[in-house]
Amino acid sequence: MEEVMALSEQWIEILLAPERDRLSVAEVCRRHGISRKTFYVYLARYRAEGPAGLVPRSRRPKHSPARTAGEMESLVVQIRDAQPRWGARRIHNELVRRGVPGVPAVSTVHAILRRCGRLPESATG
């Protein structure tokens, strides 16, 4: 938490520097190694939300529309649990053989198995 507060204070110093030190925004950005665009993004946040707007934000997407459907993940895990020796390629082929619509790529099946903890440690890379 102290680290976040220090970052906020550092940003406040940067944002106030042009007016306080009578420097151009470009000069302040050059001295601190940031782009002018970043400066103005943080300035807008600071004006809108105060110091709380300067807290680092997650870059994780709010939605993942391309992520494999939960039903498909469940089916992959179900097959793996029934046949623990089968790998991603064999499970993929089984899904195709069963005529399941929208079978994901072998690499995606592998990612599902890894995400769900169904691979031995040596296979997780």
Phi and psi in radians as a Rosetta constraint file:
Dihedral C 1 N 2 CA 2 C 2 CIRCULARHARMONIC -1.094 0.35
Dihedral N 2 CA 2 C 2 N 3 CIRCULARHARMONIC -0.628 0.35
Dihedral C 2 N 3 CA 3 C 3 CIRCULARHARMONIC -1.089 0.35
Dihedral N 3 CA 3 C 3 N 4 CIRCULARHARMONIC -0.720 0.35
Dihedral C 3 N 4 CA 4 C 4 CIRCULARHARMONIC -1.154 0.35
Dihedral N 4 CA 4 C 4 N 5 CIRCULARHARMONIC -0.716 0.35
Dihedral C 4 N 5 CA 5 C 5 CIRCULARHARMONIC -1.104 0.35
Dihedral N 5 CA 5 C 5 N 6 CIRCULARHARMONIC -0.715 0.35
Dihedral C 5 N 6 CA 6 C 6 CIRCULARHARMONIC -1.113 0.35
Dihedral N 6 CA 6 C 6 N 7 CIRCULARHARMONIC -0.698 0.35
Dihedral C 6 N 7 CA 7 C 7 CIRCULARHARMONIC -1.105 0.35
Dihedral N 7 CA 7 C 7 N 8 CIRCULARHARMONIC -0.752 0.35
Dihedral C 7 N 8 CA 8 C 8 CIRCULARHARMONIC -1.081 0.35
Dihedral N 8 CA 8 C 8 N 9 CIRCULARHARMONIC -0.770 0.35
Dihedral C 8 N 9 CA 9 C 9 CIRCULARHARMONIC -1.109 0.35
Dihedral N 9 CA 9 C 9 N 10 CIRCULARHARMONIC -0.684 0.35
Dihedral C 9 N 10 CA 10 C 10 CIRCULARHARMONIC -1.110 0.35
Dihedral N 10 CA 10 C 10 N 11 CIRCULARHARMONIC -0.742 0.35
Dihedral C 10 N 11 CA 11 C 11 CIRCULARHARMONIC -1.140 0.35
Dihedral N 11 CA 11 C 11 N 12 CIRCULARHARMONIC -0.674 0.35
Dihedral C 11 N 12 CA 12 C 12 CIRCULARHARMONIC -1.063 0.35
Dihedral N 12 CA 12 C 12 N 13 CIRCULARHARMONIC -0.750 0.35
Dihedral C 12 N 13 CA 13 C 13 CIRCULARHARMONIC -1.039 0.35
Dihedral N 13 CA 13 C 13 N 14 CIRCULARHARMONIC -0.771 0.35
Dihedral C 13 N 14 CA 14 C 14 CIRCULARHARMONIC -1.142 0.35
Dihedral N 14 CA 14 C 14 N 15 CIRCULARHARMONIC -0.768 0.35
Dihedral C 14 N 15 CA 15 C 15 CIRCULARHARMONIC -1.188 0.35
Dihedral N 15 CA 15 C 15 N 16 CIRCULARHARMONIC -0.547 0.35
Dihedral C 15 N 16 CA 16 C 16 CIRCULARHARMONIC -1.522 0.35
Dihedral N 16 CA 16 C 16 N 17 CIRCULARHARMONIC -0.247 0.35
Dihedral C 16 N 17 CA 17 C 17 CIRCULARHARMONIC -1.011 0.35
Dihedral N 17 CA 17 C 17 N 18 CIRCULARHARMONIC -0.750 0.35
Dihedral C 17 N 18 CA 18 C 18 CIRCULARHARMONIC -1.010 0.35
Dihedral N 18 CA 18 C 18 N 19 CIRCULARHARMONIC -0.802 0.35
Dihedral C 18 N 19 CA 19 C 19 CIRCULARHARMONIC -1.307 0.35
Dihedral N 19 CA 19 C 19 N 20 CIRCULARHARMONIC -0.754 0.35
Dihedral C 19 N 20 CA 20 C 20 CIRCULARHARMONIC -1.165 0.35
Dihedral N 20 CA 20 C 20 N 21 CIRCULARHARMONIC -0.793 0.35
Dihedral C 20 N 21 CA 21 C 21 CIRCULARHARMONIC -1.713 0.35
Dihedral N 21 CA 21 C 21 N 22 CIRCULARHARMONIC 0.060 0.35
Dihedral C 21 N 22 CA 22 C 22 CIRCULARHARMONIC 0.942 0.35
Dihedral N 22 CA 22 C 22 N 23 CIRCULARHARMONIC 0.848 0.35
Dihedral C 22 N 23 CA 23 C 23 CIRCULARHARMONIC -1.983 0.35
Dihedral N 23 CA 23 C 23 N 24 CIRCULARHARMONIC 2.746 0.35
Dihedral C 23 N 24 CA 24 C 24 CIRCULARHARMONIC -1.313 0.35
Dihedral N 24 CA 24 C 24 N 25 CIRCULARHARMONIC 2.742 0.35
Dihedral C 24 N 25 CA 25 C 25 CIRCULARHARMONIC -1.051 0.35
Dihedral N 25 CA 25 C 25 N 26 CIRCULARHARMONIC -0.683 0.35
Dihedral C 25 N 26 CA 26 C 26 CIRCULARHARMONIC -1.053 0.35
Dihedral N 26 CA 26 C 26 N 27 CIRCULARHARMONIC -0.720 0.35
Dihedral C 26 N 27 CA 27 C 27 CIRCULARHARMONIC -1.179 0.35
Dihedral N 27 CA 27 C 27 N 28 CIRCULARHARMONIC -0.745 0.35
Dihedral C 27 N 28 CA 28 C 28 CIRCULARHARMONIC -1.078 0.35
Dihedral N 28 CA 28 C 28 N 29 CIRCULARHARMONIC -0.756 0.35
Dihedral C 28 N 29 CA 29 C 29 CIRCULARHARMONIC -1.127 0.35
Dihedral N 29 CA 29 C 29 N 30 CIRCULARHARMONIC -0.712 0.35
Dihedral C 29 N 30 CA 30 C 30 CIRCULARHARMONIC -1.081 0.35
Dihedral N 30 CA 30 C 30 N 31 CIRCULARHARMONIC -0.770 0.35
Dihedral C 30 N 31 CA 31 C 31 CIRCULARHARMONIC -1.132 0.35
Dihedral N 31 CA 31 C 31 N 32 CIRCULARHARMONIC -0.547 0.35
Dihedral C 31 N 32 CA 32 C 32 CIRCULARHARMONIC -1.778 0.35
Dihedral N 32 CA 32 C 32 N 33 CIRCULARHARMONIC -0.019 0.35
Dihedral C 32 N 33 CA 33 C 33 CIRCULARHARMONIC 1.210 0.35
Dihedral N 33 CA 33 C 33 N 34 CIRCULARHARMONIC 0.632 0.35
Dihedral C 33 N 34 CA 34 C 34 CIRCULARHARMONIC -2.159 0.35
Dihedral N 34 CA 34 C 34 N 35 CIRCULARHARMONIC 2.828 0.35
Dihedral C 34 N 35 CA 35 C 35 CIRCULARHARMONIC -1.484 0.35
Dihedral N 35 CA 35 C 35 N 36 CIRCULARHARMONIC 2.763 0.35
Dihedral C 35 N 36 CA 36 C 36 CIRCULARHARMONIC -1.122 0.35
Dihedral N 36 CA 36 C 36 N 37 CIRCULARHARMONIC -0.619 0.35
Dihedral C 36 N 37 CA 37 C 37 CIRCULARHARMONIC -1.037 0.35
Dihedral N 37 CA 37 C 37 N 38 CIRCULARHARMONIC -0.794 0.35
Dihedral C 37 N 38 CA 38 C 38 CIRCULARHARMONIC -1.080 0.35
Dihedral N 38 CA 38 C 38 N 39 CIRCULARHARMONIC -0.735 0.35
Dihedral C 38 N 39 CA 39 C 39 CIRCULARHARMONIC -0.964 0.35
Dihedral N 39 CA 39 C 39 N 40 CIRCULARHARMONIC -0.876 0.35
Dihedral C 39 N 40 CA 40 C 40 CIRCULARHARMONIC -1.222 0.35
Dihedral N 40 CA 40 C 40 N 41 CIRCULARHARMONIC -0.536 0.35
Dihedral C 40 N 41 CA 41 C 41 CIRCULARHARMONIC -1.098 0.35
Dihedral N 41 CA 41 C 41 N 42 CIRCULARHARMONIC -0.834 0.35
Dihedral C 41 N 42 CA 42 C 42 CIRCULARHARMONIC -1.201 0.35
Dihedral N 42 CA 42 C 42 N 43 CIRCULARHARMONIC -0.611 0.35
Dihedral C 42 N 43 CA 43 C 43 CIRCULARHARMONIC -1.106 0.35
Dihedral N 43 CA 43 C 43 N 44 CIRCULARHARMONIC -0.744 0.35
Dihedral C 43 N 44 CA 44 C 44 CIRCULARHARMONIC -1.107 0.35
Dihedral N 44 CA 44 C 44 N 45 CIRCULARHARMONIC -0.730 0.35
Dihedral C 44 N 45 CA 45 C 45 CIRCULARHARMONIC -1.099 0.35
Dihedral N 45 CA 45 C 45 N 46 CIRCULARHARMONIC -0.741 0.35
Dihedral C 45 N 46 CA 46 C 46 CIRCULARHARMONIC -1.125 0.35
Dihedral N 46 CA 46 C 46 N 47 CIRCULARHARMONIC -0.738 0.35
Dihedral C 46 N 47 CA 47 C 47 CIRCULARHARMONIC -1.170 0.35
Dihedral N 47 CA 47 C 47 N 48 CIRCULARHARMONIC -0.635 0.35
Dihedral C 47 N 48 CA 48 C 48 CIRCULARHARMONIC -1.410 0.35
Dihedral N 48 CA 48 C 48 N 49 CIRCULARHARMONIC -0.670 0.35
Dihedral C 48 N 49 CA 49 C 49 CIRCULARHARMONIC -2.118 0.35
Dihedral N 49 CA 49 C 49 N 50 CIRCULARHARMONIC -0.079 0.35
Dihedral C 49 N 50 CA 50 C 50 CIRCULARHARMONIC 1.301 0.35
Dihedral N 50 CA 50 C 50 N 51 CIRCULARHARMONIC -2.777 0.35
Dihedral C 50 N 51 CA 51 C 51 CIRCULARHARMONIC -0.994 0.35
Dihedral N 51 CA 51 C 51 N 52 CIRCULARHARMONIC -0.484 0.35
Dihedral C 51 N 52 CA 52 C 52 CIRCULARHARMONIC -1.109 0.35
Dihedral N 52 CA 52 C 52 N 53 CIRCULARHARMONIC -0.461 0.35
Dihedral C 52 N 53 CA 53 C 53 CIRCULARHARMONIC -1.271 0.35
Dihedral N 53 CA 53 C 53 N 54 CIRCULARHARMONIC -0.204 0.35
Dihedral C 53 N 54 CA 54 C 54 CIRCULARHARMONIC -1.647 0.35
Dihedral N 54 CA 54 C 54 N 55 CIRCULARHARMONIC -0.084 0.35
Dihedral C 54 N 55 CA 55 C 55 CIRCULARHARMONIC -1.162 0.35
Dihedral N 55 CA 55 C 55 N 56 CIRCULARHARMONIC 2.358 0.35
Dihedral C 55 N 56 CA 56 C 56 CIRCULARHARMONIC -0.982 0.35
Dihedral N 56 CA 56 C 56 N 57 CIRCULARHARMONIC 2.440 0.35
Dihedral C 56 N 57 CA 57 C 57 CIRCULARHARMONIC -1.923 0.35
Dihedral N 57 CA 57 C 57 N 58 CIRCULARHARMONIC 2.652 0.35
Dihedral C 57 N 58 CA 58 C 58 CIRCULARHARMONIC -1.175 0.35
Dihedral N 58 CA 58 C 58 N 59 CIRCULARHARMONIC 2.475 0.35
Dihedral C 58 N 59 CA 59 C 59 CIRCULARHARMONIC -1.746 0.35
Dihedral N 59 CA 59 C 59 N 60 CIRCULARHARMONIC 0.064 0.35
Dihedral C 59 N 60 CA 60 C 60 CIRCULARHARMONIC -1.184 0.35
Dihedral N 60 CA 60 C 60 N 61 CIRCULARHARMONIC 2.375 0.35
Dihedral C 60 N 61 CA 61 C 61 CIRCULARHARMONIC -1.131 0.35
Dihedral N 61 CA 61 C 61 N 62 CIRCULARHARMONIC 2.545 0.35
Dihedral C 61 N 62 CA 62 C 62 CIRCULARHARMONIC -1.284 0.35
Dihedral N 62 CA 62 C 62 N 63 CIRCULARHARMONIC -0.497 0.35
Dihedral C 62 N 63 CA 63 C 63 CIRCULARHARMONIC -2.338 0.35
Dihedral N 63 CA 63 C 63 N 64 CIRCULARHARMONIC 2.593 0.35
Dihedral C 63 N 64 CA 64 C 64 CIRCULARHARMONIC -2.241 0.35
Dihedral N 64 CA 64 C 64 N 65 CIRCULARHARMONIC 1.378 0.35
Dihedral C 64 N 65 CA 65 C 65 CIRCULARHARMONIC -1.113 0.35
Dihedral N 65 CA 65 C 65 N 66 CIRCULARHARMONIC -0.395 0.35
Dihedral C 65 N 66 CA 66 C 66 CIRCULARHARMONIC -1.558 0.35
Dihedral N 66 CA 66 C 66 N 67 CIRCULARHARMONIC -0.050 0.35
Dihedral C 66 N 67 CA 67 C 67 CIRCULARHARMONIC -1.149 0.35
Dihedral N 67 CA 67 C 67 N 68 CIRCULARHARMONIC 2.547 0.35
Dihedral C 67 N 68 CA 68 C 68 CIRCULARHARMONIC -1.069 0.35
Dihedral N 68 CA 68 C 68 N 69 CIRCULARHARMONIC 2.403 0.35
Dihedral C 68 N 69 CA 69 C 69 CIRCULARHARMONIC -1.053 0.35
Dihedral N 69 CA 69 C 69 N 70 CIRCULARHARMONIC 2.580 0.35
Dihedral C 69 N 70 CA 70 C 70 CIRCULARHARMONIC -1.032 0.35
Dihedral N 70 CA 70 C 70 N 71 CIRCULARHARMONIC -0.619 0.35
Dihedral C 70 N 71 CA 71 C 71 CIRCULARHARMONIC -1.123 0.35
Dihedral N 71 CA 71 C 71 N 72 CIRCULARHARMONIC -0.701 0.35
Dihedral C 71 N 72 CA 72 C 72 CIRCULARHARMONIC -1.168 0.35
Dihedral N 72 CA 72 C 72 N 73 CIRCULARHARMONIC -0.735 0.35
Dihedral C 72 N 73 CA 73 C 73 CIRCULARHARMONIC -1.058 0.35
Dihedral N 73 CA 73 C 73 N 74 CIRCULARHARMONIC -0.749 0.35
Dihedral C 73 N 74 CA 74 C 74 CIRCULARHARMONIC -1.072 0.35
Dihedral N 74 CA 74 C 74 N 75 CIRCULARHARMONIC -0.710 0.35
Dihedral C 74 N 75 CA 75 C 75 CIRCULARHARMONIC -1.148 0.35
Dihedral N 75 CA 75 C 75 N 76 CIRCULARHARMONIC -0.743 0.35
Dihedral C 75 N 76 CA 76 C 76 CIRCULARHARMONIC -1.053 0.35
Dihedral N 76 CA 76 C 76 N 77 CIRCULARHARMONIC -0.816 0.35
Dihedral C 76 N 77 CA 77 C 77 CIRCULARHARMONIC -1.141 0.35
Dihedral N 77 CA 77 C 77 N 78 CIRCULARHARMONIC -0.679 0.35
Dihedral C 77 N 78 CA 78 C 78 CIRCULARHARMONIC -1.080 0.35
Dihedral N 78 CA 78 C 78 N 79 CIRCULARHARMONIC -0.780 0.35
Dihedral C 78 N 79 CA 79 C 79 CIRCULARHARMONIC -1.119 0.35
Dihedral N 79 CA 79 C 79 N 80 CIRCULARHARMONIC -0.752 0.35
Dihedral C 79 N 80 CA 80 C 80 CIRCULARHARMONIC -1.084 0.35
Dihedral N 80 CA 80 C 80 N 81 CIRCULARHARMONIC -0.725 0.35
Dihedral C 80 N 81 CA 81 C 81 CIRCULARHARMONIC -1.138 0.35
Dihedral N 81 CA 81 C 81 N 82 CIRCULARHARMONIC -0.605 0.35
Dihedral C 81 N 82 CA 82 C 82 CIRCULARHARMONIC -1.306 0.35
Dihedral N 82 CA 82 C 82 N 83 CIRCULARHARMONIC -0.550 0.35
Dihedral C 82 N 83 CA 83 C 83 CIRCULARHARMONIC -2.287 0.35
Dihedral N 83 CA 83 C 83 N 84 CIRCULARHARMONIC 1.358 0.35
Dihedral C 83 N 84 CA 84 C 84 CIRCULARHARMONIC -1.065 0.35
Dihedral N 84 CA 84 C 84 N 85 CIRCULARHARMONIC -0.315 0.35
Dihedral C 84 N 85 CA 85 C 85 CIRCULARHARMONIC -1.525 0.35
Dihedral N 85 CA 85 C 85 N 86 CIRCULARHARMONIC -0.207 0.35
Dihedral C 85 N 86 CA 86 C 86 CIRCULARHARMONIC -1.332 0.35
Dihedral N 86 CA 86 C 86 N 87 CIRCULARHARMONIC 2.405 0.35
Dihedral C 86 N 87 CA 87 C 87 CIRCULARHARMONIC -1.699 0.35
Dihedral N 87 CA 87 C 87 N 88 CIRCULARHARMONIC -3.012 0.35
Dihedral C 87 N 88 CA 88 C 88 CIRCULARHARMONIC -1.066 0.35
Dihedral N 88 CA 88 C 88 N 89 CIRCULARHARMONIC -0.733 0.35
Dihedral C 88 N 89 CA 89 C 89 CIRCULARHARMONIC -1.122 0.35
Dihedral N 89 CA 89 C 89 N 90 CIRCULARHARMONIC -0.767 0.35
Dihedral C 89 N 90 CA 90 C 90 CIRCULARHARMONIC -1.181 0.35
Dihedral N 90 CA 90 C 90 N 91 CIRCULARHARMONIC -0.693 0.35
Dihedral C 90 N 91 CA 91 C 91 CIRCULARHARMONIC -1.151 0.35
Dihedral N 91 CA 91 C 91 N 92 CIRCULARHARMONIC -0.726 0.35
Dihedral C 91 N 92 CA 92 C 92 CIRCULARHARMONIC -1.002 0.35
Dihedral N 92 CA 92 C 92 N 93 CIRCULARHARMONIC -0.848 0.35
Dihedral C 92 N 93 CA 93 C 93 CIRCULARHARMONIC -1.086 0.35
Dihedral N 93 CA 93 C 93 N 94 CIRCULARHARMONIC -0.640 0.35
Dihedral C 93 N 94 CA 94 C 94 CIRCULARHARMONIC -1.133 0.35
Dihedral N 94 CA 94 C 94 N 95 CIRCULARHARMONIC -0.725 0.35
Dihedral C 94 N 95 CA 95 C 95 CIRCULARHARMONIC -1.095 0.35
Dihedral N 95 CA 95 C 95 N 96 CIRCULARHARMONIC -0.726 0.35
Dihedral C 95 N 96 CA 96 C 96 CIRCULARHARMONIC -1.122 0.35
Dihedral N 96 CA 96 C 96 N 97 CIRCULARHARMONIC -0.778 0.35
Dihedral C 96 N 97 CA 97 C 97 CIRCULARHARMONIC -1.041 0.35
Dihedral N 97 CA 97 C 97 N 98 CIRCULARHARMONIC -0.653 0.35
Dihedral C 97 N 98 CA 98 C 98 CIRCULARHARMONIC -1.314 0.35
Dihedral N 98 CA 98 C 98 N 99 CIRCULARHARMONIC -0.184 0.35
Dihedral C 98 N 99 CA 99 C 99 CIRCULARHARMONIC 1.349 0.35
Dihedral N 99 CA 99 C 99 N 100 CIRCULARHARMONIC 0.457 0.35
Dihedral C 99 N 100 CA 100 C 100 CIRCULARHARMONIC -1.202 0.35
Dihedral N 100 CA 100 C 100 N 101 CIRCULARHARMONIC 2.242 0.35
Dihedral C 100 N 101 CA 101 C 101 CIRCULARHARMONIC -1.288 0.35
Dihedral N 101 CA 101 C 101 N 102 CIRCULARHARMONIC 2.518 0.35
Dihedral C 101 N 102 CA 102 C 102 CIRCULARHARMONIC 1.204 0.35
Dihedral N 102 CA 102 C 102 N 103 CIRCULARHARMONIC 0.714 0.35
Dihedral C 102 N 103 CA 103 C 103 CIRCULARHARMONIC -1.133 0.35
Dihedral N 103 CA 103 C 103 N 104 CIRCULARHARMONIC 2.228 0.35
Dihedral C 103 N 104 CA 104 C 104 CIRCULARHARMONIC -1.283 0.35
Dihedral N 104 CA 104 C 104 N 105 CIRCULARHARMONIC 2.879 0.35
Dihedral C 104 N 105 CA 105 C 105 CIRCULARHARMONIC -1.102 0.35
Dihedral N 105 CA 105 C 105 N 106 CIRCULARHARMONIC 2.783 0.35
Dihedral C 105 N 106 CA 106 C 106 CIRCULARHARMONIC -0.986 0.35
Dihedral N 106 CA 106 C 106 N 107 CIRCULARHARMONIC -0.726 0.35
Dihedral C 106 N 107 CA 107 C 107 CIRCULARHARMONIC -1.104 0.35
Dihedral N 107 CA 107 C 107 N 108 CIRCULARHARMONIC -0.600 0.35
Dihedral C 107 N 108 CA 108 C 108 CIRCULARHARMONIC -1.227 0.35
Dihedral N 108 CA 108 C 108 N 109 CIRCULARHARMONIC -0.714 0.35
Dihedral C 108 N 109 CA 109 C 109 CIRCULARHARMONIC -1.048 0.35
Dihedral N 109 CA 109 C 109 N 110 CIRCULARHARMONIC -0.743 0.35
Dihedral C 109 N 110 CA 110 C 110 CIRCULARHARMONIC -1.062 0.35
Dihedral N 110 CA 110 C 110 N 111 CIRCULARHARMONIC -0.764 0.35
Dihedral C 110 N 111 CA 111 C 111 CIRCULARHARMONIC -1.092 0.35
Dihedral N 111 CA 111 C 111 N 112 CIRCULARHARMONIC -0.668 0.35
Dihedral C 111 N 112 CA 112 C 112 CIRCULARHARMONIC -1.112 0.35
Dihedral N 112 CA 112 C 112 N 113 CIRCULARHARMONIC -0.809 0.35
Dihedral C 112 N 113 CA 113 C 113 CIRCULARHARMONIC -1.069 0.35
Dihedral N 113 CA 113 C 113 N 114 CIRCULARHARMONIC -0.704 0.35
Dihedral C 113 N 114 CA 114 C 114 CIRCULARHARMONIC -1.169 0.35
Dihedral N 114 CA 114 C 114 N 115 CIRCULARHARMONIC -0.809 0.35
Dihedral C 114 N 115 CA 115 C 115 CIRCULARHARMONIC -1.076 0.35
Dihedral N 115 CA 115 C 115 N 116 CIRCULARHARMONIC -0.589 0.35
Dihedral C 115 N 116 CA 116 C 116 CIRCULARHARMONIC -1.629 0.35
Dihedral N 116 CA 116 C 116 N 117 CIRCULARHARMONIC 0.132 0.35
Dihedral C 116 N 117 CA 117 C 117 CIRCULARHARMONIC 1.217 0.35
Dihedral N 117 CA 117 C 117 N 118 CIRCULARHARMONIC 0.534 0.35
Dihedral C 117 N 118 CA 118 C 118 CIRCULARHARMONIC -1.784 0.35
Dihedral N 118 CA 118 C 118 N 119 CIRCULARHARMONIC 0.202 0.35
Dihedral C 118 N 119 CA 119 C 119 CIRCULARHARMONIC -1.988 0.35
Dihedral N 119 CA 119 C 119 N 120 CIRCULARHARMONIC 2.528 0.35
Dihedral C 119 N 120 CA 120 C 120 CIRCULARHARMONIC -1.150 0.35
Dihedral N 120 CA 120 C 120 N 121 CIRCULARHARMONIC 2.766 0.35
Dihedral C 120 N 121 CA 121 C 121 CIRCULARHARMONIC -0.940 0.35
Dihedral N 121 CA 121 C 121 N 122 CIRCULARHARMONIC -0.676 0.35
Dihedral C 121 N 122 CA 122 C 122 CIRCULARHARMONIC -1.157 0.35
Dihedral N 122 CA 122 C 122 N 123 CIRCULARHARMONIC -0.378 0.35
Dihedral C 122 N 123 CA 123 C 123 CIRCULARHARMONIC -1.594 0.35
Dihedral N 123 CA 123 C 123 N 124 CIRCULARHARMONIC -0.085 0.35
Dihedral C 123 N 124 CA 124 C 124 CIRCULARHARMONIC -1.509 0.35
Dihedral N 124 CA 124 C 124 N 125 CIRCULARHARMONIC -0.137 0.35
